[in-house]
Amino acid sequence: MKISQLYTYPVKSLRGISVTEAEAARNGFTYDRRFMLVKVEEYQGLPHRNMHLTYFPEMVLFTTALELPEDTSDPGRLIITFNPPEGNPRSLTVPLAPEANGLEEIDIDMHGSTTRGVDIGATYNSWFSSCFGFDVKFVYLGPNWRPVLMTTTTPQVQPSSWLSSITSNIPLLGNGKKEEERISFADCAPYLVTSEKSLENVSSRLEGEEMPMIKFRPNVVVSGASDHWEEDFWNEIAIGEEGEVRIVLAQNCARCASINIDYATGKPGTGDGGKVLKKLQSDRRVDRGAKYSPVFGRYGFVTQNVALKGKIRVGDDVRVVGRNDKHTVFDWPGLTTA
């Protein structure tokens, strides 16, 4: 098998960027989901509401592009373009690493995993607010990683022959405890791995349409799998000629109505593309920890038997080095149905 596509998503829920190579750090690709948008309104005890595609489908009308730093004096730039179905595109340029000193921090709660984000200022907030038609804040993660609340690199179901090799590679802190996994503004894990073979199965359910992989918002896409849905049982993959980067695929990714959105209009699709979620519910509710939602793809974490980061590229070899004998069970507190 090979890596066929790689994606990074600098701003949560805006469109991602297809890249040919990326640094696979422990917390995710270098610029993945370092920014997010919140709507200014009272919501669940906070003065703002996290903006997710399911509830704000117009977010797909924003594309992103990276201008990477050329040297230590260049912070690099993120270029965000709003592409309304009617009207002219308009763009905003943001530093990849905004100066956060002295700026207001706000509380962020994503699925019970809390952190603080930096409100980087009125210029950016006003631009997004004018695009959406309501008050918005543009928030930068900075160094404020979120805790992962589900089981991560401790495998749930797997042959005992390699269990110890995985758990032994999770680094220990000075007090002898396992180091806690931390993530950005990604929902539940730093990586999402999907299969081209399983996408074929989804497209076969649509009349006159093909399902774009980008609607599933993966980071790593694998080609060459022998069967549809075989990734359900992958527990660890090795990437590169000598398996330089390893990713434990700890849990399934349960899907929501965001996969029904028409990316041209920013609204729910009107053809079969607007019924993908329903079509998958017939046979893809395979995780009793998310029993009401169909599964597509696996959440992943870089293991620590390699360097803290390593570069992966489109075309790299992919090997499955650990398999489960049955489906894992999603166990994020407050989200699980198990």
N, C-alpha and C positions, 0 to 999 in steps of 0.2 A: 504494500500500500504506500501511498505518497500523500504529502500535504499538497492539496490542490488550490486552496485559497487561505488567505490570512486577512483578518479584519481588526481594526482598532476603532474605538468609539470615544473620541475625546470628551463629548458632552453626552451624558446619559439621555437616552431616548431620541436624540437627533440622529440623522443618518451617519453611518460609519464610513471608514476609509479602507479601501482595498490596498494592501501593501504586499510587497514581494518578500520582505524579511522583517523580523521584529526581534527585540530583546525580550526573552521570556524570563522576567524577574519573578520573584516569589509572589509579589502583590499584583501581578498582571503585566501586560505589555506596558511599556514605559509611559505612554500618554493615554492609557485607556481609562475612560470615565473619571477624569480628574475634575470635571466640572458638572454641574447640574442646574436645573431651573426649578424654582418654587413659585407658586402663585400666592400672592399676598391676600390671604383670607384666613379666618379662624378655622382650624381643622384639627380635631382630636387633641385639643389642649395646646396647640402651637399656633402662632400667628401667621403661619403659612402652610401650604399644602405641596407635598412633593409632586412634581409633574412626571407622569408616566404615560406611555403611548396608549394604553388601554383607555384612559380617560381624557387624553389630549391628543387625538390622532393627528391633528395638524402639525405635530412636531416632526413628522416625516418630510415636511416641505422644506426643512432646513438641512443643507448639506454642509460638510466640514472638509477642510483641507489643512495639511500641515506644511509649514516651512521650518524645517529642523534647524537647530543651532549650528552655525558654522565653526564657532570656537567658543571659548569660555566667556567672552565678552558679549556674545550674541544669545539672548534668551530664547530665540525662536518665536514663531507666531502660529496662531490658530486662526484660520479664516473661515468664518461662518456666513453662509449665503442663504437668504430667505427667497424661496421660489414660489410665489403665490400662483394659483392656477390662472388668475387674471391679474394683470399688472406686471410691472418690471421687477426683476430680481434686485436685491440690495444686499450689501455685504458689510460685515463687521470684522475688524482685526483685533485679536486679543493676544497678549503675551502668553506663551506656554507656561511660564512660571511667574505669575503676577507678584509684585511686591506686596506682601500682606501686612507689614508692620503698621500698626495704628488703625487698621481697618476693622470695621465691626464684624464680629463673629456671631453666627446664629446657630441654634440647636437644630440638628438633623436627626430624625428617627426614621430608619428604613427597616421595616419588618422587626421592630424591637431592638435593632442594632443601632446604637446611638453614637454620634460624633458631633463635631462642630465644623461648620464651613465658613469661609470668608466671603462676605458680601463685597465684591471688588469695585462697586461704585456706581454712581448715578448714570454715567455715560453708557455703560453696558445695560443696566436695568431699563433705562429709557428706550434704548433701541429695541430690546426684546418686547417691552410693553407695547410699543407702537405696532410691532408685527402681530402680536396676539390679540390686541384690543382690550387687554386688562393688565393690572399691575403685576409685574414679575420681578423677581430678584435672580441675578446670575451669581452662582456660588462656586467658589474654588475650594477644593479639598485641602490643598497644602499638605502638611505633615500629619493631618488628623485622620489616620486610618480607622476603619470600623472593625469591630470584632466579628468573626464568623461564629454563628450560633449553632450551626448544625455539625454533625460528625464530619470530619474532613479527611485527613490522611490516615486515620485509623480505619481500615477496611471493614465493611459490615459482614460480608459473606464471601469467603474465598478459601482456596486450598491452604492448608497450614504450612506447606513447604516454603512459602515465601512471605508469610505474615511477619515473621520476625525481622526480615530484611527491610521491610518498609518502616515498621514502627521504630526500628533502631536508627533510622536515618532522620527522624524528626529531631531537631536540635534540642538540647537541654539547656535550661537557664541555670544560673548559679545555685538556685535552691533545689535543683534536681527535677523540677517540673518540666513538662513538655512546653515548648514555646507556642504561644497562641497564634493561630492564623489571623491575619488582618487583610482587609480588602478596601477597595476604593468605594465609589458610588455604584459599583456593580451590585446587582440584586443579592446574590448569594455566594458567589465564588469568583475568583480572578479570571478563570478561563471557562469557555463553553466550547465543547468539541462536538462536531456533527459529521455526518457521513453523506457523501454524494449518492450512494446507493439507496439510502432511505429517502432522500429527496425525490428520487425517481418514483418511489412508491406513492409519495404525496401527489406528485404531478399526475400520476396515472388516475387519480380520483377526480381530476378536474377536467371538465369538458371544454376543449378548445383553448386551454390555458396551461402554462407551465408555472410551477411555484418557484419564485426566486429565492435562492438560499438566504439572501440578505434579510428577508422578513423574519427569519429565525434568529438573526443577530448573533451568529457564532464568532468566535475568535479564530478557531482552527477548524478547517474543513479537510476531511480525509477522503481520498478517492481510492478505488481498488478493493473495497470490501466485497466479500463473496456473496453475502446475503443482506437483504433488507433487515434492518433493526438489530444486526448482530452487535452493534455498539452498546446495546442495552446491558450486555454482560461483560464489557471491557472494564477492567479495574485498574489497569496501568498500561500506558503506552510509552514506548521509547522512540524518540525522534532523532534523526541523524544517522549517518553511516555506522557509527559506533554507539548509537543510543545516548548521545551526549546530554540530551534533555529528556527527563522523564516526568510524566504527568499522571498522577493518580486521579482516576475518574470516580469520584466518591459517591455522587448522587445523580439522579435524573433531573432534567429540566422539564417541569410541568408547564404547559402552555396556556395562554389566555387569549382574549379577543384581539390582541395586537396583531396576530398573524392574519387577520381578516382585512386589514387596512389597505386601501388603494393608495400606493405611494405617489400617484400622479395628482390625486385630488385631496389627499389628507383626510379622507372620510372612509367609512366602511365600504368595502367593495360591493358592487351590485351583481356580479356574476358568480360563478363557482368560487372565484377567489375570495369572495366575501363569506363563504361557507366552509372554509378550510377547518376551522375549529370543530364544527359540528361533524364534518366528515371523519375527522380523526378520533372523535369520541366513541365511535362504534367499536373500535378494537385496540386503541392505543392508551386506554386507561389501565396501565400495567403496573402502577406503583400505588400500593395501598396507603402510602403516606401522602398521596395527592390523588385520592380516588375519584375526584370529580373532574380531573383535567387530563388530557392526553399528553404523552411524553414525546419529545423530540430532542435528542441530544443529551450530553452528559456534562455536569459541572466538574471542573478539574482544578487540581492544585499541583504546583511544581514540587516534587520531592526534594529532599535535601541530601541525596546521595550524589548529587552533582553540585557544581558551583551555584551560587545564589542566583545567577542569571546566565543565560546562554542564548546565542542567536539561532533562530530557526528560520527556514526559508521555504518558499514554494518550491516543490520538487524534492524536498527532503524525504528520505525513507521513514516509514512509520511501521513499528512492530508492536503487536500486542504481547506484553510480557506477563500479564496477570488477568485472569478471567474469574468472574463469579459463576456459581452454578445455578443461581436464581436471581430474580430482580431485587435490587436494593430498595430500601424503604426511606423515603424522604422524611427527615426528622427535625426540620427547623422549628423551634418552639413557637407556637402561635400560628404557624402556617400548616403544620402537618395535620392530616386527617387520621393518622394511625392511632 
